[in-house]
């Protein structure tokens, strides 16, 4: 046992030393063209179809197309052959090489990896691949000789894998052949994907990791030096899992379902006394003596009010990540390839001890109901999540779903299907947030060094008087600025955003448009930020980078001024009397270019590149913000804030004249707005869409209502009826239809 720990130490340290900034990713060459093809084919509003999730819903209904195509052509046609799969026994993250020879090579030919393996048309129709790759990317002469080899980087999915060839892309997908060889994991019970998360108690963090269900005695141990692990106490982990029935709808609980394995959670205690130090930990199954394949190191952040010894409190912030990999394959569906660079770039800084915490403000993995994605995503995340505290807030792609009476986490603010039926459950179970966050009320705050961090949920009611609003006021009122002189506030959808996604051509706002949300946030949340002197607000959702002025109620309170230090230009704010706002929605998700050419006065900078923000609380009165491009590791924008020490100068901004937030006497008076009752139909700023007064009469068996309609439609029609917000998909009876 001691010998194996020693070997692990050597392996783990050499891995850290060998780490470098070798950054690469591939352009997402198919994605936009196929989306636009889908828009055109189905004539849908491009605000309805915003990503591949919708693309597959509308254009690639797996079951329907499979049924249709399998009847057209001979099954297992030998003109398409997978000639070799190697190796066939692998460990997590190993590369599998899949070779093929196709006699009718076309651009739309692709290889799918299924796990567990599938064999029949019925099995293929009932699930989706865990990864896929395009045949013409596997051989330079593919169009001539039909030959190629594709690399599949496989994370341990706790089940075997087989490979299938399809032609016809996704819209005309035709099954062609199946691999004779299958891949199995040497050990389905590998101990994987550590992430260290704050609990709310500053003395206790949680190490969360994934394993097979055969782990019966999950334990974690930590030590000050790696050699000390062999004799350390084993801390027992509690276990959790995500059941198919926990999830709320399509595709998460149907074709997208994939068991995410056992979730093990063990407490790291005594962390107050470990601040600013490096600790080492391992975890595994004590019963079978199965341990993580390396010793992990964790950088304990500074306690509240403390600085690291040789540098400022340093935070990494970004939104909208997704997942990428270094192979030829894409997860199903594919989204956020550039996240691979962000993870590597931030991970490198983490390995160098430069970072105290990472705060990922929503739109996390973009699994949106294709659950195997979470395994790939959490493996990608480990360079960051295993070694510093990892904070998240939920975005629309984790949370949003239609209200279901028996599932409290579905009480989200916006109607929509953006979570793909996940309704927050995978996000909050796999990446638990600090107290008091729960799946139904995912908001929290936490102190790291000189910074009080806040995570709000823009996906849950935040209007004046709502539970979240009351919590926020209470939290802000309780911040001791003599301990944490800086407040960094985060949520997913932007409070200030230069976006063309506002009113539609008829001048009507969609309730969840960027501008409608911005207006609502400014009306209800901004007064609290102003009242309690929040220094920095950051958000995402729109996949762009924007730096705004110190701004209040849509008006500039202070523009930044250029300040040159050592040849570098900083956009400086000297004692600003309002919050400086940011959008940093480019962790890795597809870039968005829907910025208005005419900038609002408060929008100082816009760029559309992938990267993250480095925030450094230099001391009690000086904070810097640098925006780093992931692929080059270059700082492309700099901002700084100087404030008077709030412990001596007060904890409120001065009241600027001409702002209603101040009131006539310079005091803050919130506008009390009744909290609407959540329903299927409820969305803010959309009063014309009212709840149906009484439910329409039930439909006969085999038919169902579409949302916003009292008419009955045959269930099968729903698949091809994109004019409705929510469709009856794959339902065979009225009771099935009601599930949606
Ligand atoms: Fe989003």
Boltz pocket constraint, residues with backbone or C-beta under 6 A from the ligand:
constraints:
  - pocket:
      binder: B
      contacts: [[A, 362], [A, 363], [A, 395], [A, 396], [A, 397], [A, 492], [A, 540], [A, 541], [A, 542]]
      max_distance: 6.0
